[in-house]
Amino acid sequence: MSKFNAGQLSALDRIRKPEGGLTLGIELPLDNDWSPEREARRIRENRPFGVPDLADYPDLVRQVDRSGFAAVWMRDVPVFDPNNFGDAGSVYDPFVNLGFLAGITENVALGTAAIVLPLRHPMMVAKAAASVDQLSGGRLILGVASGDRPVEYPLLGLDFEQRGEAFRSAVSYLRDAWKTDGLPIGDGRVEPSLDLLPKPQQTQISMIIAGQGRQSPDWIAANMEGRFVYPNGLERLAAQAHDWRAARQALDLPRGAFVSAFHLDLADDPNEPATPRRFGARTGRNAFVEHLNALEDAGVDHLALLLRPSRRPLNEVIDELARDILPTLNAQSPSAKTAAE
């Protein structure tokens, strides 16, 4: 684990280019159980739909880390609800998973998309997040949300309708706990005889919001360093990115990061045209590069790729993305274009 210093990239800087441009990450779980062949295998193995096969997960994460991707992302799904949602997400507890990833990776930012803050006591979130940041050498991006699964709240004796207020309170607590000597105990009070350790390795752990968190755009711009939005059409993404940056600029804050996702089935034939599917497409790499360029023009800083629909082995897909697409994005970044001119 390296020590963080002023010359080292922050976790947020790993997913955004200084002059603008697009970076790619990978969303967990690393399986391809949404392909037709793997769906048939799941049925033969009598596994529930939505529960991924994680047998190759550690090796694939290591491949992602050494291949030049900017980040890996995981979701927070405490309870598998096959009747209403049918998707177990990344399966593992996110903070346990982050600790594991900190030990087997060296380069990628480690992102959550997103921790459902009202379901956890903020003191424990603050300690867990700071621990991951230390163990990973300052690579944590804490994506946060208020949650969209009503079934989880009654199980914990919590009020689903109060999640917006609980979310704001948790964000405030996290900021105080990470920077304050002493233990925050509510209402702005601090108990100086106690402390919450460790403190983060980064000067500040960046928080990005997934969805709206039941908050106003002005609050989001003032309190979050980034937005993670659902996959959407180019015009909608461009409008969201513009509004995000305008709100930050109005507050005289840095531009932060604008993040979205894409469900990718990368075809063998690089010239295969794109066939849209929900939240993504089946496409050859040439059409995919064109789409990535359009996303960059729309103001997207980072795109998290979910590979679960992939019909090809994931190690092959990751290799092609790293070999043939990541260098293209780097070559076409604004700074590279300026240097070439």
Beta strands, then each sheet from edge to edge (+ up, - down):
strand 1: 23-27
strand 2: 71-74
strand 3: 109-112
strand 4: 115-116
strand 5: 140-145
strand 6: 183-186
strand 7: 189-191
strand 8: 206-210
strand 9: 226-228
strand 10: 257-266
strand 11: 275-277
strand 12: 280-283
strand 13: 302-306
sheet 1: 4+ 5+ 3+ 2+ 1+ 13+ 10+ 9+ 8+
sheet 2: 4+ 5+ 3+ 2+ 1+ 13+ 10+ 12+ 11-
sheet 3: 6+ 7-
end
